[in-house]
């Protein structure tokens, strides 16, 4: 009987995996479960585990940290990564560390887990894994490359000739796919893939895969002698697929198309192209097609060269720091007025793009700023002269600042009340962290940290420590509990750490504080 370990900080996910299949019938015994990587390591040291299902985002030690530790073990279990639909950067990292496969939490079901176990069993038994061959295997190999499982090498038709890579991403995924949430795999992914395979050129010549419910890739071979730049034929094929999806699935999809790759060595550049071209949709609008070398468009690599210049103004917007924003705005406007008009227009587009990326990181969208979408190439291109451009830029930054201050503050009042209640309810849990609290209220950790300090007037760490010390003082005043009991009651596993923190905050050790209380 092989042994299975389940690692997830969500009790519901752990319980679901325990009961979703008859593990004994599949030849497995659930040896235990853990709430984080640290607990999992303790079990792994005691038990010989064959298979680990692990979440990627957890407090104390996340899935990546756990996998790094597992890789140092002499006998390593096979690993399946558990992820949300938007965790694919973490999933890629997991595959680079040796994960066998991943499972979307939203799609955990008996059939899927059973099929996964059938695939993984031969590997655990050290049987030879079949080589890639045929179209299905080409699709599997392309997916493995995209997930970082294997390096790009010639295989089947892949990399036999020049090629282009196109990425298709569903715009505003959460809002547009609510109706599919009962099963993304059954009602979203399978229909999207089936529809794509109905297009003859895709079915006969290309390799098409789903990387996640919201992201799809198309590998398009380019016969020898074709243009070294992206041709109208490729753009037309992408338009056709986009149109069919829109008609049958009613989903807005944007497209990012790479440069022409000449060998497997170019693949990483092509993949980066698709990511950057998809990001450029924020300057054009939902459902846009952006491709490498497109005339009249900014180059992402040139924009990134200017990123450092815009860091302060973006940070001021992020923090809602209007004083710092005014200062940075003056610096920018002075530079714009000294530039040639064409250069100034590019700088304005860079600024808008970095604002869009900042808003996306905050789980918002630049498309929320105005009632209708804005094509910034057209908008900025119509501005007549440098002076008018500076005025527009000044007004635009002020508008974005007003939106962020008013919208985020209004939404965040409720969020930070929710965060405060969560901390008050869970301060006794040693595993309470900035990350787990940010996840609870649904915000990016870095953004949550910045806003928490601004809203509460204290860092998360200091706020949590003060809450713990306040409750520790109350217990010292009103009970005869031992120090180790008080330490555990307020969230410290180590009495020594508790003593240090108490003295740091209160000026005296807990025992001295207790004596002082008794003398009053």
N, C-alpha and C positions, 0 to 999 in steps of 0.2 A: 504494500500500500504506500503510494507516494504521499508526501506531506506538503500541505498548502498553508501559506501565511497571508492574511489579509491586513493591509495597512491603510487606514484612512481615518481622518479626524471626524468624519461624519458618521455617527452611529447608525443612521438609516442605511447608508451605503454598505457598511460592514454587515448589518443584519440581512440586507438584500442578497449580498454575495454568499452569505452562509446558507441561505434557503432557496436560492433561485434554481439550483439543480441538485440532484441526488449525487453528492460528491463520492460517496462510497461506490455507487454504481459505475462512476467514471474512473474508479481506481485511486481516489484521493481521500485523505483524512485531513480535515481542517485542524492543523496543529495549534492554531491560536490566532488572535488578531491584536492589532496595536493601533494607537491613536496618532503615532508619529514615528519618524525614522529612528529616534533614540530607543523607544520601547521595542521596535522591531529588531534592532541590533541585539538587544538583551536576549530575545527569543532565539535569534539566529545563532548566538553563541552556545545556547543550551541544546538546540534541536538541529538535526540535519534536515533542512528544508529543501524541497525540490522545486517549488514554484512560489513566487511572490507576486501578489496583486498589490500595487502601491499607488496611492494618490500622488500627484505631483506637487500640490500646494498643501502644506501642513505646517503647524507651529512647531517650534523647537528644532526639528530637523525635517526638511522637505524631502520629496522623492529623489531629487538629484543628489542631495547629500547622502541619502541612504545608499543609492546605487554606487556612488564613489567609494563608500565604505565596503560594500559587498565586493567590489572589484579587487579589493585587497585580500579577500579571503582565498584560502587554498581551494576549497570546493564551493563553487558559486551556483546558486539556484538560478533558474530561468526567471525572467522578470516580465510582467505585463503592466504597462503604465495605464493608470486611470486618469482621465482628463475631462475637462469641460470642453465645449465646442470651440472656445477661444484660447485654449492653452497650447497651441501647436508649436510655439517656439520652445516650450518646455518638453513637448513630446519629441521634437527633433533632437534636443539635448539628450533625452533619455535613450534614443536609438544610438546616438554616438557613444553612449556608455554601455551599450550592449543589450538594451531591451529587445525582447522577442517580438512583441506586438503591443498595441494599445487598444483600449476600449473606451468609448465615450460613455460617461456616466448616464447620460440621457437615454442611451440605447441598450443598457444592460437588460438582457432577456435570456430565457432558458436556451433558445435555439442558438443565439450568438455565442454564449459561453460554451455550450457543448461543441460547436464547430471549432472554436478556438482551442479547446483542449485536444481535439482530434489532431489539430495541426502541430501542437506543441509536444504531444506525447513522444513522437519519434525522436525529437531533439533531446528530450530528457533521457530517453533510452539510448541516446548516442547513436541512433540510426542515421544513415546518410540522408541529407536533405536533397530532394530532386533538383537537378540543374534547371535553369530557365530555358524554355524553348516554346516557340509558338506565340500567338498574339496575347493570350492570357498571361503568359509568363513575361512578355515584354511589358505589359501593364504593371505586373507585380514588381518587376525590376525597376521601372521608372519611379514607382511609388517609393521603393526602398531608397533610391538615390535621393529623392526629394526629402525624405524623412531622415537622411543622414546615416542610414543603416549600412550602405555600401558606397564605394567611390564610383564615379562615372567611368565606365569602360565600355568598349564596343560589345554589344550583345544583341544577337538577332539583327533586326533592321536599325536598332538604335546606334547612332553615330557612324553608320555606313557612309553617309553623305552629309552635305550641309543641312542645317535644320534651323527652325525657329521654335521658341517656346512661348506659349501664350497662357496667361493666368486669367481666370474668370472668378470674380468675387461678387457675392450677393451684397448689394448696398444695404446699409442699415439692417444687418442680419436679424437682430433681436425683434425689431418692429415688424419686419416683413415675413417672418417665419413662425409667428405665434401659432398659426393653425396647424403646423407640422410637429409641434413639440411632443405629442404623444409617442411619436417614433420618427426621428429624423431619417433613419436608415430606410425605413419602409416607404414613407410618404414623400420624402424630399430627395435623398441621395439616389435611390434606385430609379425614380422617374427622370431625374436630371441626366443620369448616365444613359438610360435607355433612349431618351430623346436625342441625345448627342450621337448615339450609335446608329440612328436612323438616317443620318446625313451620309450619303455614299462616300464622299471623299474621306470623311473621318473614319468610317467603318473600314474602308479598303486601304487607305494610305497612312493614316495617322495613329498615334497612340494617345488614348484619352483616359484620364483617371480622376477620381475624387480624392482629394487629400484630406478634406474635412467637409462637414455638411455645407459650409459656406464658401469653400474654395476648391476650384477645379483646374486641372492643367491639360493642355493640348500640345503634344509634340508633333511638329509638322515637318516632314522631310522636304528638303529643297533639292530638286534634281540638279546635277552638274550643269554649269553654264547659266543658271538663273542669276538674277540681279543680286549683288551683295547686300543690298538694302531691303528692308521689308517691302514687299510688293503689294499692289492693290488687290491681288488675288487672295493673299493671306488675310488682309483686312476684311475683304468681302466674305470670306469663310467665317471669320469671327462674328461679323454682323449677322450672317445667316443663323448661326447658332444662338446668338443673343436674341434674335427676333423670334425664333421658334420657342425658346424658353419663355419669353415674355407672353407669347400667345397661349401656350399650354399651361404654364405654371404661374403666370401673372407675377413675375419676379424681376425687379430691376437688377441688372448685372453689368458691372464695369469690367473692362478688359485691359490688361497690360501685356504688351508684346515686346519680346526681346530683340536684340541684334541678331544677325545671322551667325550661328555657331558653325565652326568648321571642323571641330573634333570634340572628343569627350572632354578635353582640357578646357574648352571654352564654356562648359556647362554651368559652372559656378557663376561666371559673369552673366550668362543668360538668365539664370535664376534671379540674380540681384537686379537685373534690368526689369524683370516682370514685377518685382516688389516695388521698385521705384516708380515704374510707369503707372501701377495701380494707385499709388499715393498721389500722383499728379491729377487724378480725377477730381480732387477737391478744388482745383482751379477751373475745371470745365463744367462739372455737374454729374449727377447720377447717370448711370448707363452709358458713360463715355468710353471711347476706345482710344487708348494712348499707346504709341509705339516708339521704339528707339529710333532716334534720328528724325522725328517728326518735325517738319518745318514750322517755325513760329512758336515753338514750345521751349520752355526753359530746360536746361540739362540738370538733372538732380545732382550729379557729381560737382557741378559748378556751384549749385546752391549750398551743398554741404561745406564747400570751401569757405562760404560766408557765414556758416552757422555760429561761429564763436562771436562774430560781431552782433548777432541778434539775441544772444543768450540773455543779456541783461534786460532787454525790453520784454522778451517772452516771460522771464522770471517775474518781472514786475506785474505783468498781466495775470500770471498764474496766482501770485500772492495778493492781487488786488491792491498793490502798493502804489497809490496814485501819485505820491510825491516823487518816488523813484521813476515812475513811468513818465512824468512830465520832463524830468531831467534827460532820460534816454531818448525821448521823442525829439527834444531840441537838437541833440547830437545827430540823430538820423536826418532830420529835416535840413540841417546845415549841409550835410553831405549830399543830399539829393539835389539841392539847389546849385551845387558846384559841379554836378555831373552832366554829361551829355544826355539828351532826352532818352535815347534808346537804352543807355546804361541805367538811368533812373527808373525806367519802366521795369527792367529786369529786377532791380532791387525791390521794387514794390511787390512784384510777383513772389520773390523769395520770402519777403515778410509775410504775405498772406499764406504762403505754403507752410511756413513754420508755425503760424497761428493755428492753421488747420491741424497740423500734427500734434500740437499741444492740446487742442480741444479733443482730439481723438484719444489721446492718452488719458484725458479726464472723463472718458466714456461719454463725451458729448460729440457734436458734429458742427462743422462750420456751416452746414446747410441749415442749422437752426437759427442762424443770425437774422435771416430775412425771410419773409413769407414765401418768396420764390427763390429758385436757385440762381446763382450769378455765374456767368462765364467771365472770369477775371481777365482772361486774355483780351476779350472784346471790350470789357469795361475800361481797363487801364489803357488799352490801345486807342480808345476814342478821346482820351484826355489830351488837350491841344498843346500844352507847353509845360515847361518845368515848374513854373509858379503854380499852375493849376494842379499839377501832380503833387506838389508839396501840400497844398490845401486839402486835396482828397485824402492823402495819406494821414494827415493830422486828424481829419474828421473820422476816418475809418478806425484808427487806433482808439480814439475816444469812444466810438460806438461799441467796439469790442469790449473795452474796459467797462462801460455802463452795463452791457449785457452780462459780463462775468460777475460784476459786483452785485447786480440786482438779482439775476437768476440763480447764481450759485449760492449767494447769501440766503435767499429765501428757501431754497431747497435744503441748504446745509443746516439751517436752524433745526429742522426736524431730524436730519441725519445725526447731528452732533448730540442732540438730546437722546437719540436712540443709542449712540455710542457711549454716552455717559452712563445710561441705565445698564448697558451691557457690562461696562467695567464695574459698576457698583454690584451687579449680580454675580460677577465672576472673578473679582479680585483675589479670592481665596484659591483660585486655580493656578498652580505654578506655571501652567502652559499658556496662560493668557499673554498674548503678544500684540505688538502693533499690527503685525500682519493678520492675525486672526480677527482683530477688531475691525480692521479695514475691510476684510472679506465679509464680515457680518453685515456691515452697512453698505457693501457693494461698491467700494471705491478702490482705485489704484493705491497701493501702499504709500508710494512716494508722495502722491497728491494728498492723500489723507493725512499724512504726517505734517505736511506744510500747513494745511488748512486747520488741523487740530490745534496746532500751536497758536495760530492766529485767532481762532474762535474761542478757545479755552483760556488762552493767555499763559500756557505752560506746555512744555513738551509732553508727549505721551508718557515717556518713561518717568519723568518727575511727578506727573499727575497720578500715575498708578502707585508710585512709591508713597506719595502723601496719603492716598486713600488707605493703603495697607498700614502705614504707621498710625494714622488716626484710629483705625480699628484695633491695632495692637495696644495703643495707650488705653483705649476703652476696656479691653480685656484685662490689662494689668491693673486698672483701677477697680474693676468690679468683680473679678474672679480670682480664684486661687490656682488657676491652671499653671502647669509647668511651662518653662520657656520653650521646650520643643513642641508642646501642644499649641502654644500661641503662634509660634513660628509657622507651623503647618496650617493653622486656622486662617492666617492672613496671606498664604501663598508662597511660603519659602520652604523648600525641601531641606535646606541646610541651616542649622541654628547659627553657625558661625556667620553666614552671609546675612541672616536676619539681624544679628547683633551689630554687625558693621553698618548696615543700612540704618538701623534705629539710632545709633550713636551719631551718624552723619547728619540725620534729619533733626533729631531731638537734642543733640549736644551731650547726652549722657547715655550710658548703656542701659538696657532694659532692667537689669537688676538694680542699678542705682536709682532709676526712675521709680521702681517698685518701692524701694526703701523710703524714698522721699515722700511718696504718697502715704505710706503707713505712718510717717511721723507727723503728718498734718492733723 
